[in-house]
Amino acid sequence: MSNNIRTTVKIADNTGHTTLQLTKEETIQRLTSQPNTWVFADNRLVDGEFLAKADWAKVGTILMPNALVGGI
């Protein structure tokens, strides 16, 4: 069942990063609760729509660093 498939998600935080094993739904929920976050899958910058459509069995490690803001 695809709802139980988990992948490694690394979320940037004040300790460096936290590594979790999350389902697709849990990952999307984290993304929506942290709006200033970039998402990388397979070393490519992706968006929430990509994650929603991704084959979770093949998506690989997800990286969620804080978005960089320039020009301030």
Stockholm file with secondary structure:
# STOCKHOLM 1.0

chainA/1-72         MSNNIRTTVKIADNTGHTTLQLTKEETIQRLTSQPNTWVFADNRLVDGEFLAKADWAKVGTILMPNALVGGI
#=GR chainA/1-72 SS CGGGCCEEEEEEETTEEEEEEECHHHHHHHHHHCTTBCEEETTEEECHHHHHHSCTTTCCCEEECBCCCCCC
#=GC SS_cons        CGGGCCEEEEEEETTEEEEEEECHHHHHHHHHHCTTBCEEETTEEECHHHHHHSCTTTCCCEEECBCCCCCC
//
